[in-house]
Amino acid sequence: MSATNKLRNKLQRVSGRAKESLGRATGDRNLESRGAADQFKADVKDIGEKAKDVIRGRHGRRGRRI
């Protein structure tokens, strides 16, 4: 997984957590659900990146870089 994509996904996950927490604190269900969606999107992107790495043979059996 490239470092840029990994960082981008991490930032999206953190942003989603912040939105979700702020929405929960203010009672804004829309903001809360957008935050949860952002976190989910970041997780899906990470899975896709890891799958690409496995297909390209960049990781060993336990997911460690060779």
mmJSON file of the N, C-alpha and C atoms, coordinates in Angstrom:
{"data_MODEL":{"atom_site":{
"group_PDB":["ATOM","ATOM","ATOM","ATOM","ATOM","ATOM","ATOM","ATOM","ATOM","ATOM","ATOM","ATOM","ATOM","ATOM","ATOM","ATOM","ATOM","ATOM","ATOM","ATOM","ATOM","ATOM","ATOM","ATOM","ATOM","ATOM","ATOM","ATOM","ATOM","ATOM","ATOM","ATOM","ATOM","ATOM","ATOM","ATOM","ATOM","ATOM","ATOM","ATOM","ATOM","ATOM","ATOM","ATOM","ATOM","ATOM","ATOM","ATOM","ATOM","ATOM","ATOM","ATOM","ATOM","ATOM","ATOM","ATOM","ATOM","ATOM","ATOM","ATOM","ATOM","ATOM","ATOM","ATOM","ATOM","ATOM","ATOM","ATOM","ATOM","ATOM","ATOM","ATOM","ATOM","ATOM","ATOM","ATOM","ATOM","ATOM","ATOM","ATOM","ATOM","ATOM","ATOM","ATOM","ATOM","ATOM","ATOM","ATOM","ATOM","ATOM","ATOM","ATOM","ATOM","ATOM","ATOM","ATOM","ATOM","ATOM","ATOM","ATOM","ATOM","ATOM","ATOM","ATOM","ATOM","ATOM","ATOM","ATOM","ATOM","ATOM","ATOM","ATOM","ATOM","ATOM","ATOM","ATOM","ATOM","ATOM","ATOM","ATOM","ATOM","ATOM","ATOM","ATOM","ATOM","ATOM","ATOM","ATOM","ATOM","ATOM","ATOM","ATOM","ATOM","ATOM","ATOM","ATOM","ATOM","ATOM","ATOM","ATOM","ATOM","ATOM","ATOM","ATOM","ATOM","ATOM","ATOM","ATOM","ATOM","ATOM","ATOM","ATOM","ATOM","ATOM","ATOM","ATOM","ATOM","ATOM","ATOM","ATOM","ATOM","ATOM","ATOM","ATOM","ATOM","ATOM","ATOM","ATOM","ATOM","ATOM","ATOM","ATOM","ATOM","ATOM","ATOM","ATOM","ATOM","ATOM","ATOM","ATOM","ATOM","ATOM","ATOM","ATOM","ATOM","ATOM","ATOM","ATOM","ATOM","ATOM","ATOM","ATOM","ATOM","ATOM","ATOM","ATOM","ATOM","ATOM"],
"id":[1,2,3,4,5,6,7,8,9,10,11,12,13,14,15,16,17,18,19,20,21,22,23,24,25,26,27,28,29,30,31,32,33,34,35,36,37,38,39,40,41,42,43,44,45,46,47,48,49,50,51,52,53,54,55,56,57,58,59,60,61,62,63,64,65,66,67,68,69,70,71,72,73,74,75,76,77,78,79,80,81,82,83,84,85,86,87,88,89,90,91,92,93,94,95,96,97,98,99,100,101,102,103,104,105,106,107,108,109,110,111,112,113,114,115,116,117,118,119,120,121,122,123,124,125,126,127,128,129,130,131,132,133,134,135,136,137,138,139,140,141,142,143,144,145,146,147,148,149,150,151,152,153,154,155,156,157,158,159,160,161,162,163,164,165,166,167,168,169,170,171,172,173,174,175,176,177,178,179,180,181,182,183,184,185,186,187,188,189,190,191,192,193,194,195,196,197,198],
"type_symbol":["N","C","C","N","C","C","N","C","C","N","C","C","N","C","C","N","C","C","N","C","C","N","C","C","N","C","C","N","C","C","N","C","C","N","C","C","N","C","C","N","C","C","N","C","C","N","C","C","N","C","C","N","C","C","N","C","C","N","C","C","N","C","C","N","C","C","N","C","C","N","C","C","N","C","C","N","C","C","N","C","C","N","C","C","N","C","C","N","C","C","N","C","C","N","C","C","N","C","C","N","C","C","N","C","C","N","C","C","N","C","C","N","C","C","N","C","C","N","C","C","N","C","C","N","C","C","N","C","C","N","C","C","N","C","C","N","C","C","N","C","C","N","C","C","N","C","C","N","C","C","N","C","C","N","C","C","N","C","C","N","C","C","N","C","C","N","C","C","N","C","C","N","C","C","N","C","C","N","C","C","N","C","C","N","C","C","N","C","C","N","C","C","N","C","C","N","C","C"],
"label_atom_id":["N","CA","C","N","CA","C","N","CA","C","N","CA","C","N","CA","C","N","CA","C","N","CA","C","N","CA","C","N","CA","C","N","CA","C","N","CA","C","N","CA","C","N","CA","C","N","CA","C","N","CA","C","N","CA","C","N","CA","C","N","CA","C","N","CA","C","N","CA","C","N","CA","C","N","CA","C","N","CA","C","N","CA","C","N","CA","C","N","CA","C","N","CA","C","N","CA","C","N","CA","C","N","CA","C","N","CA","C","N","CA","C","N","CA","C","N","CA","C","N","CA","C","N","CA","C","N","CA","C","N","CA","C","N","CA","C","N","CA","C","N","CA","C","N","CA","C","N","CA","C","N","CA","C","N","CA","C","N","CA","C","N","CA","C","N","CA","C","N","CA","C","N","CA","C","N","CA","C","N","CA","C","N","CA","C","N","CA","C","N","CA","C","N","CA","C","N","CA","C","N","CA","C","N","CA","C","N","CA","C","N","CA","C","N","CA","C","N","CA","C","N","CA","C","N","CA","C","N","CA","C"],
"label_alt_id":[null,null,null,null,null,null,null,null,null,null,null,null,null,null,null,null,null,null,null,null,null,null,null,null,null,null,null,null,null,null,null,null,null,null,null,null,null,null,null,null,null,null,null,null,null,null,null,null,null,null,null,null,null,null,null,null,null,null,null,null,null,null,null,null,null,null,null,null,null,null,null,null,null,null,null,null,null,null,null,null,null,null,null,null,null,null,null,null,null,null,null,null,null,null,null,null,null,null,null,null,null,null,null,null,null,null,null,null,null,null,null,null,null,null,null,null,null,null,null,null,null,null,null,null,null,null,null,null,null,null,null,null,null,null,null,null,null,null,null,null,null,null,null,null,null,null,null,null,null,null,null,null,null,null,null,null,null,null,null,null,null,null,null,null,null,null,null,null,null,null,null,null,null,null,null,null,null,null,null,null,null,null,null,null,null,null,null,null,null,null,null,null,null,null,null,null,null,null],
"label_comp_id":["MET","MET","MET","SER","SER","SER","ALA","ALA","ALA","THR","THR","THR","ASN","ASN","ASN","LYS","LYS","LYS","LEU","LEU","LEU","ARG","ARG","ARG","ASN","ASN","ASN","LYS","LYS","LYS","LEU","LEU","LEU","GLN","GLN","GLN","ARG","ARG","ARG","VAL","VAL","VAL","SER","SER","SER","GLY","GLY","GLY","ARG","ARG","ARG","ALA","ALA","ALA","LYS","LYS","LYS","GLU","GLU","GLU","SER","SER","SER","LEU","LEU","LEU","GLY","GLY","GLY","ARG","ARG","ARG","ALA","ALA","ALA","THR","THR","THR","GLY","GLY","GLY","ASP","ASP","ASP","ARG","ARG","ARG","ASN","ASN","ASN","LEU","LEU","LEU","GLU","GLU","GLU","SER","SER","SER","ARG","ARG","ARG","GLY","GLY","GLY","ALA","ALA","ALA","ALA","ALA","ALA","ASP","ASP","ASP","GLN","GLN","GLN","PHE","PHE","PHE","LYS","LYS","LYS","ALA","ALA","ALA","ASP","ASP","ASP","VAL","VAL","VAL","LYS","LYS","LYS","ASP","ASP","ASP","ILE","ILE","ILE","GLY","GLY","GLY","GLU","GLU","GLU","LYS","LYS","LYS","ALA","ALA","ALA","LYS","LYS","LYS","ASP","ASP","ASP","VAL","VAL","VAL","ILE","ILE","ILE","ARG","ARG","ARG","GLY","GLY","GLY","ARG","ARG","ARG","HIS","HIS","HIS","GLY","GLY","GLY","ARG","ARG","ARG","ARG","ARG","ARG","GLY","GLY","GLY","ARG","ARG","ARG","ARG","ARG","ARG","ILE","ILE","ILE"],
"label_asym_id":["A","A","A","A","A","A","A","A","A","A","A","A","A","A","A","A","A","A","A","A","A","A","A","A","A","A","A","A","A","A","A","A","A","A","A","A","A","A","A","A","A","A","A","A","A","A","A","A","A","A","A","A","A","A","A","A","A","A","A","A","A","A","A","A","A","A","A","A","A","A","A","A","A","A","A","A","A","A","A","A","A","A","A","A","A","A","A","A","A","A","A","A","A","A","A","A","A","A","A","A","A","A","A","A","A","A","A","A","A","A","A","A","A","A","A","A","A","A","A","A","A","A","A","A","A","A","A","A","A","A","A","A","A","A","A","A","A","A","A","A","A","A","A","A","A","A","A","A","A","A","A","A","A","A","A","A","A","A","A","A","A","A","A","A","A","A","A","A","A","A","A","A","A","A","A","A","A","A","A","A","A","A","A","A","A","A","A","A","A","A","A","A","A","A","A","A","A","A"],
"label_entity_id":["1","1","1","1","1","1","1","1","1","1","1","1","1","1","1","1","1","1","1","1","1","1","1","1","1","1","1","1","1","1","1","1","1","1","1","1","1","1","1","1","1","1","1","1","1","1","1","1","1","1","1","1","1","1","1","1","1","1","1","1","1","1","1","1","1","1","1","1","1","1","1","1","1","1","1","1","1","1","1","1","1","1","1","1","1","1","1","1","1","1","1","1","1","1","1","1","1","1","1","1","1","1","1","1","1","1","1","1","1","1","1","1","1","1","1","1","1","1","1","1","1","1","1","1","1","1","1","1","1","1","1","1","1","1","1","1","1","1","1","1","1","1","1","1","1","1","1","1","1","1","1","1","1","1","1","1","1","1","1","1","1","1","1","1","1","1","1","1","1","1","1","1","1","1","1","1","1","1","1","1","1","1","1","1","1","1","1","1","1","1","1","1","1","1","1","1","1","1"],
"label_seq_id":[1,1,1,2,2,2,3,3,3,4,4,4,5,5,5,6,6,6,7,7,7,8,8,8,9,9,9,10,10,10,11,11,11,12,12,12,13,13,13,14,14,14,15,15,15,16,16,16,17,17,17,18,18,18,19,19,19,20,20,20,21,21,21,22,22,22,23,23,23,24,24,24,25,25,25,26,26,26,27,27,27,28,28,28,29,29,29,30,30,30,31,31,31,32,32,32,33,33,33,34,34,34,35,35,35,36,36,36,37,37,37,38,38,38,39,39,39,40,40,40,41,41,41,42,42,42,43,43,43,44,44,44,45,45,45,46,46,46,47,47,47,48,48,48,49,49,49,50,50,50,51,51,51,52,52,52,53,53,53,54,54,54,55,55,55,56,56,56,57,57,57,58,58,58,59,59,59,60,60,60,61,61,61,62,62,62,63,63,63,64,64,64,65,65,65,66,66,66],
"pdbx_PDB_ins_code":[null,null,null,null,null,null,null,null,null,null,null,null,null,null,null,null,null,null,null,null,null,null,null,null,null,null,null,null,null,null,null,null,null,null,null,null,null,null,null,null,null,null,null,null,null,null,null,null,null,null,null,null,null,null,null,null,null,null,null,null,null,null,null,null,null,null,null,null,null,null,null,null,null,null,null,null,null,null,null,null,null,null,null,null,null,null,null,null,null,null,null,null,null,null,null,null,null,null,null,null,null,null,null,null,null,null,null,null,null,null,null,null,null,null,null,null,null,null,null,null,null,null,null,null,null,null,null,null,null,null,null,null,null,null,null,null,null,null,null,null,null,null,null,null,null,null,null,null,null,null,null,null,null,null,null,null,null,null,null,null,null,null,null,null,null,null,null,null,null,null,null,null,null,null,null,null,null,null,null,null,null,null,null,null,null,null,null,null,null,null,null,null,null,null,null,null,null,null],
"Cartn_x":[0.854,0.0,0.9,0.599,1.443,1.219,2.26,2.191,1.179,1.069,0.127,-1.312,-1.655,-3.018,-3.304,-2.315,-2.491,-2.759,-1.995,-2.191,-3.54,-3.902,-5.182,-6.348,-6.272,-7.329,-7.371,-6.21,-6.146,-6.788,-6.478,-7.067,-8.579,-9.063,-10.501,-11.157,-10.497,-11.031,-11.094,-10.025,-9.988,-11.047,-11.167,-12.183,-13.583,-13.797,-15.091,-15.4,-14.39,-14.598,-14.971,-14.293,-14.577,-16.003,-16.396,-17.764,-18.799,-18.532,-19.479,-19.61,-18.489,-18.508,-19.202,-18.895,-19.531,-21.029,-21.42,-22.841,-23.552,-22.893,-23.487,-23.618,-22.601,-22.613,-23.665,-23.879,-24.833,-26.224,-26.358,-27.651,-27.965,-26.959,-27.131,-26.912,-28.018,-27.915,-27.318,-27.561,-27.011,-25.483,-24.933,-23.478,-22.896,-23.593,-23.149,-23.09,-24.102,-24.117,-23.092,-22.842,-21.792,-20.426,-20.206,-18.951,-18.765,-19.839,-19.764,-19.508,-20.123,-19.916,-18.469,-17.888,-16.491,-15.558,-15.83,-15.009,-15.136,-16.351,-16.586,-15.864,-15.94,-15.264,-13.748,-13.182,-11.743,-11.37,-12.198,-11.934,-11.997,-12.985,-13.127,-11.933,-11.486,-10.322,-9.075,-8.913,-7.768,-7.808,-8.983,-9.122,-8.736,-9.183,-8.84,-7.347,-6.701,-5.255,-4.502,-4.942,-4.282,-4.468,-5.652,-5.902,-4.986,-4.813,-3.912,-2.486,-2.057,-0.71,-0.538,-1.544,-1.467,-1.398,-2.222,-2.224,-0.875,-0.282,1.017,2.172,1.889,2.91,3.826,3.333,4.182,4.182,3.373,3.31,3.481,4.041,4.192,2.886,2.951,1.74,1.058,1.798,1.206,0.997,1.066,0.829,2.035,3.178,4.385,5.043,5.654,6.349,7.569,7.778,8.913,10.154],
"Cartn_y":[-1.162,0.0,1.225,2.159,3.351,4.2,4.879,5.709,6.842,7.366,8.463,8.004,6.87,6.356,5.977,5.408,5.017,6.254,7.316,8.552,9.181,9.184,9.754,9.019,7.697,6.912,7.153,7.288,7.551,8.905,9.915,11.237,11.202,10.433,10.329,9.645,8.629,7.933,8.862,9.636,10.57,11.66,12.161,13.17,12.612,11.37,10.731,10.585,10.227,10.115,11.458,12.511,13.847,14.272,14.032,14.374,13.602,12.322,11.494,11.966,12.257,12.73,14.077,14.984,16.303,16.183,15.337,15.124,14.543,13.611,13.006,14.042,14.9,15.909,16.988,17.33,18.398,17.881,16.565,15.992,16.047,16.289,16.363,14.966,14.255,12.881,12.812,13.828,13.858,13.901,14.782,14.88,13.595,13.027,11.782,10.651,10.556,9.488,9.742,11.004,11.3,10.904,11.111,10.707,9.202,8.471,7.009,6.534,7.195,6.831,7.088,8.193,8.491,7.415,6.973,5.925,4.623,4.298,3.088,3.154,4.295,4.468,4.274,4.837,4.696,3.235,2.504,1.084,0.28,0.587,-0.119,0.168,1.414,1.768,1.034,0.919,0.177,-1.288,-1.886,-3.28,-3.423,-2.483,-2.51,-2.378,-1.479,-1.298,-2.553,-3.164,-4.386,-5.52,-5.603,-6.636,-6.434,-5.193,-4.923,-5.343,-5.062,-5.455,-6.97,-7.692,-9.152,-9.687,-9.132,-9.578,-9.319,-8.203,-7.85,-8.561,-9.315,-10.093,-9.282,-8.215,-7.351,-7.732,-8.688,-9.072,-10.572,-10.936,-12.362,-12.917,-14.094,-14.766,-14.024,-13.404,-12.728,-11.246,-10.821,-9.42,-8.54,-9.136,-8.333,-8.075,-6.958,-6.606,-7.499,-7.996,-8.893,-8.075],
"Cartn_z":[0.0,0.0,0.0,-0.859,-0.91,0.334,0.724,1.929,1.77,0.564,0.322,0.522,-0.053,0.101,1.543,2.208,3.603,4.473,4.243,4.993,4.68,3.414,2.999,3.654,3.703,4.341,5.843,6.442,7.886,8.217,7.389,7.609,7.43,6.454,6.254,7.454,8.011,9.171,10.383,10.604,11.742,11.563,10.351,10.058,10.309,9.917,10.15,11.627,12.398,13.851,14.458,13.994,14.516,14.156,12.917,12.494,13.3,13.472,14.212,15.66,16.293,17.684,17.802,16.883,16.912,16.674,15.74,15.488,16.689,17.366,18.564,19.677,19.828,20.894,20.653,19.38,19.068,18.731,18.634,18.297,16.808,15.997,14.539,13.953,13.714,13.221,11.823,11.015,9.663,9.704,10.526,10.658,11.238,12.196,12.81,11.771,10.933,9.93,8.822,8.478,7.486,8.019,9.32,9.937,9.915,10.216,10.178,8.749,7.781,6.371,5.949,6.388,6.068,6.618,7.837,8.431,7.642,7.236,6.466,5.118,4.452,3.16,3.307,4.365,4.593,4.812,5.546,5.783,4.487,3.655,2.378,1.478,1.459,0.643,1.119,2.435,2.984,2.542,2.584,2.16,0.694,-0.13,-1.548,-1.783,-1.052,-1.188,-0.757,0.33,0.798,-0.201,-0.8,-1.805,-3.013,-3.433,-4.556,-4.226,-2.991,-2.576,-2.593,-2.135,-2.113,-3.539,-4.422,-5.815,-6.464,-6.142,-6.722,-6.027,-4.967,-4.284,-3.406,-2.844,-2.013,-0.546,-0.155,1.248,1.393,2.527,2.86,3.382,3.943,4.421,5.545,6.404,7.565,7.333,6.1,5.802,5.994,6.243,6.413,5.072,4.977,3.741,3.575,2.389,2.12,1.831],
"occupancy":[1.0,1.0,1.0,1.0,1.0,1.0,1.0,1.0,1.0,1.0,1.0,1.0,1.0,1.0,1.0,1.0,1.0,1.0,1.0,1.0,1.0,1.0,1.0,1.0,1.0,1.0,1.0,1.0,1.0,1.0,1.0,1.0,1.0,1.0,1.0,1.0,1.0,1.0,1.0,1.0,1.0,1.0,1.0,1.0,1.0,1.0,1.0,1.0,1.0,1.0,1.0,1.0,1.0,1.0,1.0,1.0,1.0,1.0,1.0,1.0,1.0,1.0,1.0,1.0,1.0,1.0,1.0,1.0,1.0,1.0,1.0,1.0,1.0,1.0,1.0,1.0,1.0,1.0,1.0,1.0,1.0,1.0,1.0,1.0,1.0,1.0,1.0,1.0,1.0,1.0,1.0,1.0,1.0,1.0,1.0,1.0,1.0,1.0,1.0,1.0,1.0,1.0,1.0,1.0,1.0,1.0,1.0,1.0,1.0,1.0,1.0,1.0,1.0,1.0,1.0,1.0,1.0,1.0,1.0,1.0,1.0,1.0,1.0,1.0,1.0,1.0,1.0,1.0,1.0,1.0,1.0,1.0,1.0,1.0,1.0,1.0,1.0,1.0,1.0,1.0,1.0,1.0,1.0,1.0,1.0,1.0,1.0,1.0,1.0,1.0,1.0,1.0,1.0,1.0,1.0,1.0,1.0,1.0,1.0,1.0,1.0,1.0,1.0,1.0,1.0,1.0,1.0,1.0,1.0,1.0,1.0,1.0,1.0,1.0,1.0,1.0,1.0,1.0,1.0,1.0,1.0,1.0,1.0,1.0,1.0,1.0,1.0,1.0,1.0,1.0,1.0,1.0,1.0,1.0,1.0,1.0,1.0,1.0],
"B_iso_or_equiv":[0.0,0.0,0.0,0.0,0.0,0.0,0.0,0.0,0.0,0.0,0.0,0.0,0.0,0.0,0.0,0.0,0.0,0.0,0.0,0.0,0.0,0.0,0.0,0.0,0.0,0.0,0.0,0.0,0.0,0.0,0.0,0.0,0.0,0.0,0.0,0.0,0.0,0.0,0.0,0.0,0.0,0.0,0.0,0.0,0.0,0.0,0.0,0.0,0.0,0.0,0.0,0.0,0.0,0.0,0.0,0.0,0.0,0.0,0.0,0.0,0.0,0.0,0.0,0.0,0.0,0.0,0.0,0.0,0.0,0.0,0.0,0.0,0.0,0.0,0.0,0.0,0.0,0.0,0.0,0.0,0.0,0.0,0.0,0.0,0.0,0.0,0.0,0.0,0.0,0.0,0.0,0.0,0.0,0.0,0.0,0.0,0.0,0.0,0.0,0.0,0.0,0.0,0.0,0.0,0.0,0.0,0.0,0.0,0.0,0.0,0.0,0.0,0.0,0.0,0.0,0.0,0.0,0.0,0.0,0.0,0.0,0.0,0.0,0.0,0.0,0.0,0.0,0.0,0.0,0.0,0.0,0.0,0.0,0.0,0.0,0.0,0.0,0.0,0.0,0.0,0.0,0.0,0.0,0.0,0.0,0.0,0.0,0.0,0.0,0.0,0.0,0.0,0.0,0.0,0.0,0.0,0.0,0.0,0.0,0.0,0.0,0.0,0.0,0.0,0.0,0.0,0.0,0.0,0.0,0.0,0.0,0.0,0.0,0.0,0.0,0.0,0.0,0.0,0.0,0.0,0.0,0.0,0.0,0.0,0.0,0.0,0.0,0.0,0.0,0.0,0.0,0.0,0.0,0.0,0.0,0.0,0.0,0.0],
"pdbx_formal_charge":[null,null,null,null,null,null,null,null,null,null,null,null,null,null,null,null,null,null,null,null,null,null,null,null,null,null,null,null,null,null,null,null,null,null,null,null,null,null,null,null,null,null,null,null,null,null,null,null,null,null,null,null,null,null,null,null,null,null,null,null,null,null,null,null,null,null,null,null,null,null,null,null,null,null,null,null,null,null,null,null,null,null,null,null,null,null,null,null,null,null,null,null,null,null,null,null,null,null,null,null,null,null,null,null,null,null,null,null,null,null,null,null,null,null,null,null,null,null,null,null,null,null,null,null,null,null,null,null,null,null,null,null,null,null,null,null,null,null,null,null,null,null,null,null,null,null,null,null,null,null,null,null,null,null,null,null,null,null,null,null,null,null,null,null,null,null,null,null,null,null,null,null,null,null,null,null,null,null,null,null,null,null,null,null,null,null,null,null,null,null,null,null,null,null,null,null,null,null],
"auth_seq_id":[1,1,1,2,2,2,3,3,3,4,4,4,5,5,5,6,6,6,7,7,7,8,8,8,9,9,9,10,10,10,11,11,11,12,12,12,13,13,13,14,14,14,15,15,15,16,16,16,17,17,17,18,18,18,19,19,19,20,20,20,21,21,21,22,22,22,23,23,23,24,24,24,25,25,25,26,26,26,27,27,27,28,28,28,29,29,29,30,30,30,31,31,31,32,32,32,33,33,33,34,34,34,35,35,35,36,36,36,37,37,37,38,38,38,39,39,39,40,40,40,41,41,41,42,42,42,43,43,43,44,44,44,45,45,45,46,46,46,47,47,47,48,48,48,49,49,49,50,50,50,51,51,51,52,52,52,53,53,53,54,54,54,55,55,55,56,56,56,57,57,57,58,58,58,59,59,59,60,60,60,61,61,61,62,62,62,63,63,63,64,64,64,65,65,65,66,66,66],
"auth_comp_id":["MET","MET","MET","SER","SER","SER","ALA","ALA","ALA","THR","THR","THR","ASN","ASN","ASN","LYS","LYS","LYS","LEU","LEU","LEU","ARG","ARG","ARG","ASN","ASN","ASN","LYS","LYS","LYS","LEU","LEU","LEU","GLN","GLN","GLN","ARG","ARG","ARG","VAL","VAL","VAL","SER","SER","SER","GLY","GLY","GLY","ARG","ARG","ARG","ALA","ALA","ALA","LYS","LYS","LYS","GLU","GLU","GLU","SER","SER","SER","LEU","LEU","LEU","GLY","GLY","GLY","ARG","ARG","ARG","ALA","ALA","ALA","THR","THR","THR","GLY","GLY","GLY","ASP","ASP","ASP","ARG","ARG","ARG","ASN","ASN","ASN","LEU","LEU","LEU","GLU","GLU","GLU","SER","SER","SER","ARG","ARG","ARG","GLY","GLY","GLY","ALA","ALA","ALA","ALA","ALA","ALA","ASP","ASP","ASP","GLN","GLN","GLN","PHE","PHE","PHE","LYS","LYS","LYS","ALA","ALA","ALA","ASP","ASP","ASP","VAL","VAL","VAL","LYS","LYS","LYS","ASP","ASP","ASP","ILE","ILE","ILE","GLY","GLY","GLY","GLU","GLU","GLU","LYS","LYS","LYS","ALA","ALA","ALA","LYS","LYS","LYS","ASP","ASP","ASP","VAL","VAL","VAL","ILE","ILE","ILE","ARG","ARG","ARG","GLY","GLY","GLY","ARG","ARG","ARG","HIS","HIS","HIS","GLY","GLY","GLY","ARG","ARG","ARG","ARG","ARG","ARG","GLY","GLY","GLY","ARG","ARG","ARG","ARG","ARG","ARG","ILE","ILE","ILE"],
"auth_asym_id":["A","A","A","A","A","A","A","A","A","A","A","A","A","A","A","A","A","A","A","A","A","A","A","A","A","A","A","A","A","A","A","A","A","A","A","A","A","A","A","A","A","A","A","A","A","A","A","A","A","A","A","A","A","A","A","A","A","A","A","A","A","A","A","A","A","A","A","A","A","A","A","A","A","A","A","A","A","A","A","A","A","A","A","A","A","A","A","A","A","A","A","A","A","A","A","A","A","A","A","A","A","A","A","A","A","A","A","A","A","A","A","A","A","A","A","A","A","A","A","A","A","A","A","A","A","A","A","A","A","A","A","A","A","A","A","A","A","A","A","A","A","A","A","A","A","A","A","A","A","A","A","A","A","A","A","A","A","A","A","A","A","A","A","A","A","A","A","A","A","A","A","A","A","A","A","A","A","A","A","A","A","A","A","A","A","A","A","A","A","A","A","A","A","A","A","A","A","A"],
"auth_atom_id":["N","CA","C","N","CA","C","N","CA","C","N","CA","C","N","CA","C","N","CA","C","N","CA","C","N","CA","C","N","CA","C","N","CA","C","N","CA","C","N","CA","C","N","CA","C","N","CA","C","N","CA","C","N","CA","C","N","CA","C","N","CA","C","N","CA","C","N","CA","C","N","CA","C","N","CA","C","N","CA","C","N","CA","C","N","CA","C","N","CA","C","N","CA","C","N","CA","C","N","CA","C","N","CA","C","N","CA","C","N","CA","C","N","CA","C","N","CA","C","N","CA","C","N","CA","C","N","CA","C","N","CA","C","N","CA","C","N","CA","C","N","CA","C","N","CA","C","N","CA","C","N","CA","C","N","CA","C","N","CA","C","N","CA","C","N","CA","C","N","CA","C","N","CA","C","N","CA","C","N","CA","C","N","CA","C","N","CA","C","N","CA","C","N","CA","C","N","CA","C","N","CA","C","N","CA","C","N","CA","C","N","CA","C","N","CA","C","N","CA","C","N","CA","C","N","CA","C","N","CA","C"],
"pdbx_PDB_model_num":[1,1,1,1,1,1,1,1,1,1,1,1,1,1,1,1,1,1,1,1,1,1,1,1,1,1,1,1,1,1,1,1,1,1,1,1,1,1,1,1,1,1,1,1,1,1,1,1,1,1,1,1,1,1,1,1,1,1,1,1,1,1,1,1,1,1,1,1,1,1,1,1,1,1,1,1,1,1,1,1,1,1,1,1,1,1,1,1,1,1,1,1,1,1,1,1,1,1,1,1,1,1,1,1,1,1,1,1,1,1,1,1,1,1,1,1,1,1,1,1,1,1,1,1,1,1,1,1,1,1,1,1,1,1,1,1,1,1,1,1,1,1,1,1,1,1,1,1,1,1,1,1,1,1,1,1,1,1,1,1,1,1,1,1,1,1,1,1,1,1,1,1,1,1,1,1,1,1,1,1,1,1,1,1,1,1,1,1,1,1,1,1,1,1,1,1,1,1]
}}}
